[in-house]
Structure formats: structure tokens, C-alpha cells
Amino acid sequence: MRKNIRIISDTDALRHKIAEFSQPIGLEQMDCLTESQYSKNSLLAMVKDWNLYVEFCVEKGVNPLPASATAVRQYVERLATKRKYATVRRNTVTIGLLHRILSQTDPTTNSQVRNVLTQIRLNKHGDAKQATPLQLHHIKRLEKLCSKSPTIQEIRDIAICYVMFECAMKRSELKSLVFSNIAVNGADTYIQLGDSNYRLSEQACRALTQWNDLVAVQEGCVFRAIDKHGNIASNPMDDSSIYRVMRRVGDKLGVSALSGQSLRVGAVKELAKQGLKPRDIQLFGRWLSPAMPYQYLGNVEQAETEKIVFKTIKPWR
């Protein structure tokens, strides 16, 4: 969703902010500038991007704000020698955003920068690694490994795996899942996501019930943080908590490179095994197009074709 951040136009405020952001900054400064419209993880990435860019400008003896197109082009070229295209692109988005907020000409729209980004994208096409899929046989093995006196953390992690897998759930949907999204009808348990209802399997229902029985007040978020003493918090999990869940699961199973997307990728592969076509999987997983199902199933060419529909061609300046 596009952020509606106020553009700073007051001369004195601009002078102060340009001086402040012409040197390395911290999380609070970025949060203040962007009016608290980004998550903590997004802010951490933006701070890292900006500080790397400022460090480059100091080394070259040029101004970070306002930046020249040549300086940004050189920075992008250097960054591309050791980073993936997605990281390079994210860096340029951060640079452009801060210039716009501070009423400066956005150097990333210059043809120099645009051309080099296009070339980097072509050179690095396909360098992004897909998350390792976590499938049903993995979850069952995890459940077996934790069957003897499971900890509170293990009970929660298994429930998370089942629910995310059977609902092809995103991290954001997991974090925002509340008890009112769970409906019980006789022996069946359903999860409501938007306009869709997902009936859980017997194993998933059992895992979720085992976790819910540990939550004293069943209001608000379903899946919550657990402190080092084993106490269940009232606040929802954040992205870093979900990342740690996947890392623990991967360690137990001996599977590397698991991420918050692993269960969604695993769900796509399972649905395909059941005979569903990519467009059916798109509807099941609530995607806007079948691009990601195609990509997760290894049909990169068709995935790229589907993505074109959502690409906006910006005017040259």
C-alpha cells in the first residue's frame, strides 16, 4: 500500500533535516521522518540502506542530499557487484523516497540511473533464491520429533506450521489472525481469511486446539510471542519472531533456508500434486494473479508473463 507521507517544505525544517540525514542515522530518526508508517523491519532495512549510501558519499566526497545522478549511478554500480538485484532496487527506492520527502529532486528517476538499473536487472535475472518449501511430510515429521513432552514453544510452532500450510497463509495474515477468525462447527474447525473459509484437517485442528488451550484469554491475536521463561505474551508475533520459528523448525528437521514463505510455497506444491491448476491455486492462496503459483512451481517464464500486467511504466525525465 502506498504511504501518504507529508513532504517537508518549511525552509528551516528542511535545512535541519538535510543536515541530519547527510550523516548516518538511527531507527528513531527514520521512523520520525516517515511518520511511523513503516514496520520495524522495513525501517531497519531503510536505515541500513541509507547509511551505506551516506558512507559511499562521504568516501567519494559528494553530498548525499541532494544527490547527483552520477553519484547515485556510481553507488548502484558498486552495490551491484556484491548484492542481488532486489537489494539494489530496494536501496534506490530508499534513496528516492528520502529525496522526495525532503523536497529534493529524485535522482533515481534520472535516465543514467534508470538505464544502469535496467542493465543490472537483466544481468542478474533469476539471481533471487526461492524459499525452501515446507510440506506436509515435514510438518508430520516435526510433530513426531516433538511428541515426547513438547515445550510451549514447540506446541505453538507446530500449530503455526499446520495453519500456515493448510491456509497458504502469509506472515501478515498469521500475525493478524484473531480468535474471531476461528469457527467450530461440530467436529470441523474453520479459519476465515477475508471472504474465504478453510477447513482444517484433523491433525491441524488438534495442533491448534493444543495451542489454544494454553492461551488464558482467548481474545485478540491467536499466535503470540513467548518469552525466555515460557510465558505467553498478549502481543502478536512480529516478522522476526516468525523468522525464528522457521529457523528452529529448519534446525529440527535438518532443512536449510526456511523462511516465512516456505509454508506458502509448500502449500502451492501440495495443491499442484492434488491436481489443482495455477489459476485454482491463485484463488486458494488469495493471490491477485497466478504469477507466484507459476513461479513456485518452477514455470518462471509464465510467471514473468503474468507479472507484466502489474508493472507500471514510469515516464522518463
C-alpha positions as CSV (number, residue, x, y, z in Angstrom):
1,M,0.0,0.0,0.0
2,R,1.3,3.4,-1.0
3,K,2.3,5.6,2.0
4,N,1.0,9.1,2.3
5,I,3.9,10.8,4.0
6,R,3.9,14.6,4.3
7,I,6.5,16.4,2.2
8,I,8.6,18.8,4.2
9,S,8.6,22.2,2.7
10,D,9.4,24.6,5.6
11,T,12.8,26.1,4.8
12,D,14.2,25.9,8.4
13,A,12.9,22.3,8.9
14,L,14.4,21.3,5.5
15,R,17.8,22.7,6.4
16,H,17.8,20.9,9.7
17,K,16.7,17.5,8.2
18,I,19.1,17.7,5.2
19,A,22.0,18.2,7.7
20,E,20.7,15.4,9.9
21,F,20.3,12.9,7.0
22,S,23.6,13.8,5.4
23,Q,25.3,11.6,8.1
24,P,24.5,8.1,9.4
25,I,21.1,8.0,11.2
26,G,19.2,5.7,13.5
27,L,15.9,3.9,13.6
28,E,14.1,6.7,15.5
29,Q,15.2,9.3,13.0
30,M,13.9,7.3,10.1
31,D,10.7,6.5,11.9
32,C,10.1,10.2,12.6
33,L,10.8,11.2,9.1
34,T,8.4,8.6,7.6
35,E,5.7,9.4,10.2
36,S,5.7,5.9,11.7
37,Q,4.1,4.4,8.6
38,Y,6.6,1.5,8.2
39,S,7.1,-1.6,10.2
40,K,10.2,-2.0,12.4
41,N,11.8,-4.5,9.9
42,S,11.2,-2.1,7.0
43,L,12.7,0.8,9.0
44,L,15.8,-1.3,9.8
45,A,16.3,-2.1,6.1
46,M,15.8,1.6,5.2
47,V,18.3,2.8,7.8
48,K,20.9,0.2,6.7
49,D,20.4,1.2,3.0
50,W,20.6,4.9,3.8
51,N,23.7,4.6,6.0
52,L,25.5,2.6,3.3
53,Y,24.7,5.2,0.8
54,V,25.9,8.1,3.1
55,E,29.1,6.1,3.8
56,F,29.7,5.9,0.0
57,C,29.1,9.6,-0.4
58,V,31.5,10.5,2.4
59,E,34.1,8.3,0.8
60,K,33.6,10.0,-2.6
61,G,33.4,13.5,-1.1
62,V,30.0,14.2,-2.6
63,N,26.7,15.4,-1.0
64,P,24.2,12.7,0.0
65,L,21.4,15.3,-0.1
66,P,20.6,16.4,-2.7
67,A,22.4,13.7,-4.6
68,S,23.6,14.0,-8.2
69,A,22.5,11.3,-10.6
70,T,26.1,10.5,-11.3
71,A,26.9,9.7,-7.6
72,V,23.8,7.5,-7.3
73,R,24.7,5.7,-10.5
74,Q,28.2,5.0,-9.3
75,Y,26.8,3.8,-5.9
76,V,24.3,1.5,-7.6
77,E,27.0,0.1,-9.9
78,R,29.3,-0.7,-6.9
79,L,26.4,-2.2,-4.9
80,A,25.5,-4.5,-7.8
81,T,29.0,-6.1,-7.6
82,K,28.1,-7.8,-4.3
83,R,24.3,-7.6,-3.9
84,K,21.3,-9.1,-5.6
85,Y,19.1,-7.0,-7.8
86,A,16.3,-7.0,-5.2
87,T,18.7,-5.4,-2.7
88,V,20.0,-2.9,-5.2
89,R,16.4,-1.9,-6.2
90,R,15.4,-1.6,-2.5
91,N,18.4,0.8,-1.9
92,T,17.3,3.0,-4.8
93,V,13.7,3.1,-3.5
94,T,15.0,4.3,-0.1
95,I,17.2,7.0,-1.7
96,G,14.4,8.2,-3.9
97,L,11.9,8.2,-1.0
98,L,14.0,10.4,1.2
99,H,14.8,12.8,-1.5
100,R,11.0,13.3,-2.2
101,I,10.1,13.7,1.5
102,L,12.8,16.3,1.8
103,S,11.6,18.2,-1.3
104,Q,14.6,17.3,-3.4
105,T,14.8,16.1,-7.0
106,D,14.7,12.4,-7.0
107,P,18.0,11.3,-8.6
108,T,16.7,7.7,-9.2
109,T,14.4,8.9,-11.9
110,N,17.3,10.2,-14.0
111,S,18.0,8.3,-17.2
112,Q,21.5,7.5,-16.1
113,V,20.3,5.6,-13.0
114,R,17.3,4.1,-14.8
115,N,19.5,2.7,-17.6
116,V,22.0,1.2,-15.2
117,L,19.2,-0.4,-13.1
118,T,17.7,-1.9,-16.2
119,Q,21.0,-3.4,-17.2
120,I,21.6,-4.8,-13.7
121,R,18.2,-6.3,-13.7
122,L,18.9,-8.1,-17.0
123,N,22.4,-9.2,-15.8
124,K,21.1,-10.5,-12.5
125,H,17.8,-12.0,-13.8
126,G,17.0,-15.1,-11.8
127,D,19.5,-14.5,-9.0
128,A,16.8,-14.4,-6.4
129,K,16.6,-17.7,-4.5
130,Q,13.2,-19.2,-3.8
131,A,12.3,-20.1,-0.3
132,T,12.7,-23.8,0.5
133,P,9.3,-25.4,0.5
134,L,8.0,-26.8,3.8
135,Q,5.5,-29.6,3.0
136,L,3.1,-31.8,4.8
137,H,5.6,-34.7,5.4
138,H,7.9,-32.1,7.0
139,I,5.2,-31.0,9.4
140,K,4.3,-34.5,10.4
141,R,8.0,-35.4,11.0
142,L,8.3,-32.2,13.1
143,E,5.3,-33.3,15.1
144,K,6.8,-36.7,15.7
145,L,10.1,-35.3,16.8
146,C,8.3,-33.1,19.3
147,S,5.8,-35.7,20.5
148,K,7.6,-36.5,23.8
149,S,6.9,-33.7,26.3
150,P,6.7,-30.9,23.8
151,T,7.5,-27.4,25.1
152,I,5.1,-24.5,24.9
153,Q,7.2,-23.1,22.1
154,E,7.1,-26.4,20.1
155,I,3.3,-26.7,20.5
156,R,2.9,-23.2,19.1
157,D,5.4,-23.8,16.3
158,I,3.7,-26.9,15.1
159,A,0.3,-25.2,15.2
160,I,1.7,-22.3,13.2
161,C,3.1,-24.7,10.6
162,Y,-0.2,-26.6,10.2
163,V,-2.3,-23.4,9.9
164,M,0.0,-21.6,7.6
165,F,0.4,-24.6,5.4
166,E,-3.3,-25.6,5.1
167,C,-4.4,-22.0,4.5
168,A,-1.5,-21.0,2.3
169,M,-1.1,-18.1,4.7
170,K,1.2,-15.1,4.5
171,R,3.2,-13.8,7.5
172,S,1.0,-10.7,7.7
173,E,-2.1,-12.9,7.8
174,L,-0.6,-15.1,10.6
175,K,0.2,-12.0,12.6
176,S,-3.3,-10.6,12.2
177,L,-5.2,-13.9,12.8
178,V,-7.6,-13.4,15.8
179,F,-9.8,-15.8,17.7
180,S,-12.9,-14.5,16.0
181,N,-11.4,-15.8,12.7
182,I,-11.7,-19.3,14.1
183,A,-15.1,-21.1,13.8
184,V,-16.0,-24.5,15.1
185,N,-18.9,-26.4,13.6
186,G,-19.3,-29.8,15.2
187,A,-16.1,-31.7,14.6
188,D,-14.9,-29.3,12.0
189,T,-12.7,-26.2,12.6
190,Y,-12.6,-23.4,10.0
191,I,-10.2,-20.4,9.6
192,Q,-11.7,-17.3,7.9
193,L,-9.3,-15.2,5.8
194,G,-11.1,-12.4,4.0
195,D,-14.1,-13.9,2.1
196,S,-12.6,-17.5,2.2
197,N,-13.1,-20.2,4.8
198,Y,-10.6,-23.0,5.2
199,R,-11.5,-26.3,6.9
200,L,-8.6,-27.6,8.9
201,S,-7.5,-31.3,8.8
202,E,-7.9,-33.4,11.9
203,Q,-4.1,-33.1,12.6
204,A,-4.2,-29.3,12.2
205,C,-7.3,-29.0,14.3
206,R,-5.6,-31.0,17.1
207,A,-2.4,-28.9,16.9
208,L,-4.3,-25.6,17.0
209,T,-6.5,-26.8,19.9
210,Q,-3.4,-27.8,21.9
211,W,-2.0,-24.3,21.5
212,N,-5.3,-22.5,22.2
213,D,-5.7,-24.4,25.4
214,L,-2.5,-22.8,26.6
215,V,-3.8,-19.2,25.9
216,A,-5.5,-18.0,29.0
217,V,-7.6,-15.2,27.5
218,Q,-8.8,-16.2,24.0
219,E,-9.3,-12.7,22.6
220,G,-7.2,-10.8,20.1
221,C,-4.3,-12.4,18.3
222,V,-4.1,-16.2,18.2
223,F,-0.4,-16.7,17.8
224,R,1.7,-14.7,20.4
225,A,5.2,-14.2,21.5
226,I,6.7,-16.4,24.2
227,D,9.4,-15.1,26.5
228,K,12.5,-17.0,27.6
229,H,10.7,-18.1,30.7
230,G,8.0,-19.8,28.7
231,N,5.3,-17.1,29.4
232,I,2.8,-16.4,26.7
233,A,2.6,-12.7,25.9
234,S,-0.6,-10.8,24.9
235,N,1.0,-9.1,21.9
236,P,1.1,-10.7,18.4
237,M,4.3,-12.1,16.9
238,D,6.3,-9.9,14.6
239,D,8.3,-10.8,11.4
240,S,11.5,-11.6,13.4
241,S,9.5,-14.0,15.7
242,I,8.2,-15.8,12.7
243,Y,11.7,-16.0,11.2
244,R,12.9,-17.6,14.4
245,V,10.1,-20.1,14.3
246,M,11.2,-21.2,10.8
247,R,14.8,-21.3,11.8
248,R,14.0,-23.6,14.8
249,V,11.9,-25.8,12.6
250,G,14.6,-26.0,10.0
251,D,17.2,-26.9,12.6
252,K,15.0,-29.7,14.0
253,L,14.3,-31.1,10.5
254,G,17.8,-30.5,9.1
255,V,16.3,-28.4,6.3
256,S,18.1,-25.1,5.4
257,A,16.9,-21.8,4.0
258,L,13.4,-21.9,5.5
259,S,11.6,-18.6,5.7
260,G,8.1,-17.2,6.3
261,Q,7.3,-18.0,2.7
262,S,8.3,-21.7,3.0
263,L,4.9,-22.9,4.1
264,R,3.1,-20.9,1.3
265,V,5.5,-22.4,-1.3
266,G,4.9,-25.9,0.2
267,A,1.1,-25.4,0.0
268,V,1.4,-24.5,-3.7
269,K,3.3,-27.7,-4.4
270,E,0.9,-29.8,-2.4
271,L,-2.1,-28.3,-4.2
272,A,-0.5,-28.9,-7.5
273,K,0.1,-32.6,-6.5
274,Q,-3.6,-32.8,-5.8
275,G,-4.3,-31.7,-9.4
276,L,-5.2,-28.0,-9.0
277,K,-4.1,-25.7,-11.8
278,P,-2.1,-22.5,-11.1
279,R,-5.3,-20.3,-11.5
280,D,-7.1,-22.5,-9.0
281,I,-4.2,-22.3,-6.6
282,Q,-4.2,-18.5,-7.1
283,L,-7.8,-18.4,-5.8
284,F,-7.0,-20.7,-2.9
285,G,-3.9,-18.6,-1.9
286,R,-5.6,-15.3,-2.4
287,W,-3.1,-14.0,-5.0
288,L,-4.0,-11.2,-7.3
289,S,-2.7,-13.3,-10.3
290,P,-1.3,-16.8,-10.9
291,A,2.3,-15.3,-11.2
292,M,3.5,-16.6,-7.9
293,P,2.0,-20.1,-8.2
294,Y,3.7,-20.4,-11.6
295,Q,7.0,-19.2,-10.0
296,Y,6.7,-21.6,-7.1
297,L,6.0,-24.4,-9.4
298,G,9.1,-23.6,-11.5
299,N,7.4,-22.1,-14.5
300,V,9.4,-18.9,-14.4
301,E,8.6,-17.8,-18.0
302,Q,4.9,-17.9,-17.4
303,A,5.4,-16.2,-14.0
304,E,7.2,-13.3,-15.7
305,T,4.4,-13.0,-18.3
306,E,1.8,-12.8,-15.5
307,K,3.8,-10.1,-13.6
308,I,3.9,-7.8,-16.7
309,V,0.2,-7.0,-16.0
310,F,1.2,-5.4,-12.7
311,K,4.2,-3.5,-13.9
312,T,3.9,0.3,-14.2
313,I,6.0,2.0,-16.8
314,K,7.2,5.3,-15.3
315,P,7.7,8.3,-17.6
316,W,11.3,9.3,-18.4
317,R,12.5,12.6,-17.1
